[in-house]
Amino acid sequence: MKPLIVALDVETDIEALRLVRKLKPQVDLFKVGPVLFLKYGGALLTQLRELGAEIFLDMKFHDIPSVVAKAIERAAAWGVYSATIHTSGGFEMMMEAARVPKRPKLWGVTVLTSLDQSDLKQLGIGRSVEIQAQHLAKIASSAGLDGVISSVREARGIKKVCGKRFEVVTPGIRLAKASDDQKRVQTPAGAVKNGADFFVMGRPVVESEDPVETVRSIYKSLGRKRS
């Protein structure tokens, strides 16, 4: 599985399907978030799977354990590769989700990349972002999750406390400095260097003039060649 995950940050199913057809030879895994999913539901997931795409369903489930487990059962029925749940939902919630038969990979959301130290303080959390992410990752690992979502800054520390096999997925990846709603960002090469198993890129790919060439440049920056 290639490390680049392309987020389908588009408004319509037509745009999403067109982008997947264009990028499928270079990209294995595509992220579907709440905006597209709430508009098109499982029908879009089925269409994407028919194109041979693997799907990262990023709905960040956070509810009582039984509800989250049923949500993961539904995700499994759609054949998605991976799905997200909030680690702040607690050990029992994560464990119930992890026990779902034939489930997708489960990645737990630690600290959103839109948050920084001042945001945690406002929420009443005294730990640093790095320590909080590690704390939540350890709980996720003990509950049976396959990995977590964190910024690149926390990736190396999470690998240290949870082991190399515990996957770290890093959003907030940019080709260059950009002004947006992500506060803890990094480049693709920086993500891999710091231990990311997968990294997510949306607008830098989707909104580029030539998405295929942009993907090629991403892999070139990693020292890899893609046709």
N, C-alpha and C positions, 0 to 999 in steps of 0.2 A: 504494500500500500504506500503510495507516494505521500510525502509529508504535507504537501500543500492542500488545504481545504478552501475551496472557493465559495464564499457566501453569496447566495443568490439574492442580492440586495436590489431587486427590481420590483416593479409594481404589478406586473401581469404574468399569468402562466405562459402566455405566448413568448414573452421576453425570456422567461426562465428556461423554457424548452429550447429556444433558439440558442441561448448561451451554452447550455449543456451539449447540444449537438456540435457546436463549434469547438468546445474545449475538451470533450470527452477523450480524444486521443492523448491529451497531455495531463488531464486531471482525473483522478479516481473518485474523489469524495467531494460532495457538494452540500453546503449547509442550507437548510430550510428553516427559517425562523417564524415567529408568530405572525408577522405581516402577511406573508404568502399563505401560511397554513390556515389561518383563520378566514381567508378569502376563498381558498380552493379546497381545503381539506385533504382527505386521503386520496381523492381522485388525482391530484397533482403528484402525490408520492408514487402512485401506480404508474403514471405516465413517465416519470423520471426513471423508475426502475426498468420500464420497458426499453428505455434508451441505453440501459446498461450502467447507469449511474449508481454509485453507492451514496446513501443519504445519511447525513448527520442532522437529526431532528432536534433543533435547539429550542425547546419549549420551556426549559428550566422549571420542571415540575416541582411544586412545593405545596404539600397538603398533608392530611393525615396518612399514615402508612398504607392503609387499604386502598385509598383512592389513587395514590401514586402507583401502587403495584398494578392496579387495573389499567392505568394510563400506559404503563410499560408493556403490559400484555397487548394492548391495542397497537402500540408502536411495533411490537414484534410481529403482529399479524400483517402489517404493511411491509415487512421485510427491510426495515431500516438498519443501517450498519451500526449507528450509535445514537444515543439520546442523552439529554442532560437533565439532572435534578439538582436542586439546591442542597448543598451540604448542611446549611443552617436548618434544614428540616429535621436534623437529628439522626442518631444512630439507628433507631428502630425503623424510621422511614426508609433510610438507605438500605438497610438489611432486607426489608420486605421486597423492595424493588429488585435487589440483587438475587433474590430467590426465585424470581419469575422464570419458569422453564423456557428454554430456547430464546432467551431475551437478547436484545442488541447489547453492544457494549454500553456501559453506563459511565458517563463522565460527570463528576460532581463539580458544581460551580462553587468556587471558594470566595474570593473577593472580586467583585465586578471591576473591570478595568476603567470604568467611569468614576470609580471611587479612589480617594487618596487618604492620607493620614487624618486630615481634618474632618473628612466625612465619617471615618470610623469613630473618631472622638465624639462627634455629634450623635452617633448611634449608641454611645455609651460603652464602646469597646476600647479598652486601654492598651491592648497589644499593638505593636507595629503592624503594618500591612503584611510584611514578610512573615512574622511569627504567627499572625492570625491565619494566613493561607496555609502554613505548615501544620498548624493545629487542626484545621478543618480537613486537610488532606490525610492526616494520620487517622482521623475518625472514619473518613471515607474508605481508606484502605482496609481498616479492621472490619468494616461493614460488608466488604466484598465487592466494592466498586472497582472498575478497571483502571480508572485514572481520574484526573481532575482538570478543570479549566482554571488557568491562572495567567497573570501577566508574565512576561519573560523574566522580570526581576525576581520573581519567586520560584521560577522553574528549578534552578540549580539546588536551592535549599530543600524543595519538595523531593527531588530525586535522592538527596542525601538522607532524609529521614524515612522515606517510603520505599526506597530501592529502585534500581534501574528499570525493572519490569513494570513498575507502576507508571502509567502513561501520563504525560503532561501535554495539554493542548493549549496553545497560546493565541489569544485574539490580539487585536490592537497592533497588527503588523503592517508596516508601511514601507514603501520603497524609499521615501525621504521624509523629512519632517513635514508634518501637515497640521493644520489647525482644525480640530474637530472635537467630538465629545469623549474621546479616549484620553485619559490622563497618564497612563503608563504604557508607552508604545516602544517598538523596537523594529529592526529590519529582519528580513528572513534569515540572513546569515547569522545575525545576533541571536535569533530565537534558537536555531539549531545548535549554535556554539554553547548556549546556556542550558541545553538539555531538553528542548522541546521535541516531542515525538511527532507532533502535528502542529501546524500554525495556520491560522485563519486569515484570509484576505478577501475583502469584499469590494468596496469602491475603487481601490487602486487597480483592480483587474476589470471589474464590470464597467467602470466609467472611462477606461482608457480607450484611445482611438483604435487600438489593435489588441484585443484581449489575448489572442494567441501569442503574439510577439511579446507581450508583457509577461506571460507565463514562462516563455522561453528565457527571458532575461532574469526571471526569478531563479530558475534552475541554474542558469549560468553563474549567478552570484553565489550559488551553493557548490559550484564546481561539478555540476551534473549536466548532462546533455539530454534533451528531450526532442523527439521529432515533431 
